[in-house]
Amino acid sequence: MSDAAYTTLTIVGLAVITVVSRGFFLIPEREVPIPSWLQRGLKVAPLAALSAVIVPEIVMTQGHLISTWQDARLPAALVATLWYAWRPGVLGPLLAGLAAYLPLRLICGW
């Protein structure tokens, strides 16, 4: 087979897998019962996934834990967390964290 045939076959195969996996939940005519333990787990899954991505970015540099407190990410994360505790939302903590991060990074050189 040529490269074009392999490419076409791959695209068609991925399209079929995507349609089947996404349409799987639309196929049943009635609602599929989900166990209560799974419902509880699904409520915290986004928080766990976000923590798994964000925390290493804050406390690690090039695969190693940061060795000094003079890293602009630490105060920025603290300020953003405090802002969120005061006024929950998305934009407020983002702007508060950036307001703490940028001066420390650009002016102080942290």
TAQUIFEN-V675835 format. One record per residue. RES is the residue in one letter. PHI is phi in whole degrees, -180 to 180 (* if undefined). NEAR is the number of other C-alpha atoms within 12 Angstrom. D_CENTER is the distance of its C-alpha to the mean C-alpha in Angstrom with 2 decimals. Layout:
# TAQUIFEN-V675835
RES&PHI&NEAR&D_CENTER  RES&PHI&NEAR&D_CENTER
This chain:
# TAQUIFEN-V675835
M&*&8&39.74  S&-84&8&38.79  D&-62&9&35.44  A&-64&10&35.36  A&-69&12&35.95  Y&-62&12&33.18  T&-63&13&30.76  T&-63&14&31.95  L&-62&15&31.80  T&-65&14&28.22  I&-64&14&27.12  V&-64&14&29.12  G&-62&15&27.78  L&-65&15&24.12  A&-64&15&25.06  V&-64&15&26.83  I&-62&14&24.02  T&-65&13&21.58  V&-64&15&24.22  V&-67&14&25.10  S&-68&13&21.65  R&-81&13&20.63  G&-83&13&24.17  F&-56&14&24.57  F&-81&14&23.61  L&-95&13&26.03  I&-69&13&28.97  P&-63&10&30.21  E&-81&8&32.56  R&-118&8&31.73  E&-68&9&28.62  V&-81&11&27.53  P&-69&11&27.65  I&-112&11&24.59  P&-59&10&25.50  S&-62&10&24.75  W&-65&11&22.96  L&-72&12&20.49  Q&-63&12&20.04  R&-63&12&19.37  G&-66&15&16.81  L&-69&15&14.97  K&-70&13&14.90  V&-100&14&12.93  A&-60&14&10.69  P&-62&13&7.74  L&-65&14&8.44  A&-65&14&8.92  A&-66&15&5.83  L&-64&13&4.00  S&-63&15&7.34  A&-66&14&7.60  V&-92&14&5.49  I&-78&16&6.97  V&-58&18&10.32  P&-61&19&11.59  E&-67&21&11.14  I&-84&25&13.22  V&-102&26&15.83  M&-128&19&16.41  T&-133&15&18.18  Q&51&11&19.08  G&84&11&18.38  H&-124&12&20.47  L&-62&15&20.09  I&-67&19&21.18  S&-104&13&24.87  T&-137&14&25.59  W&-81&15&24.60  Q&-85&17&25.25  D&-126&28&21.77  A&-62&29&20.61  R&-69&33&17.01  L&-67&29&18.43  P&-63&26&20.43  A&-64&30&17.84  A&-66&27&15.31  L&-65&23&18.38  V&-63&24&19.52  A&-64&28&16.29  T&-66&24&16.27  L&-64&20&19.97  W&-62&24&19.69  Y&-64&20&17.25  A&-66&14&19.76  W&-78&13&22.53  R&-139&15&21.22  P&-59&14&18.04  G&163&16&16.26  V&-108&15&13.69  L&-70&14&16.09  G&-59&20&18.15  P&-61&25&15.82  L&-62&24&14.46  L&-68&20&18.13  A&-65&26&19.30  G&-64&28&16.97  L&-66&25&18.06  A&-64&23&21.61  A&-82&29&21.57  Y&-72&29&19.89  L&-60&21&22.00  P&-62&19&25.44  L&-65&20&24.73  R&-78&20&23.48  L&-84&14&26.06  I&-90&11&29.04  C&-83&13&28.87  G&76&13&27.38  W&-69&20&24.96
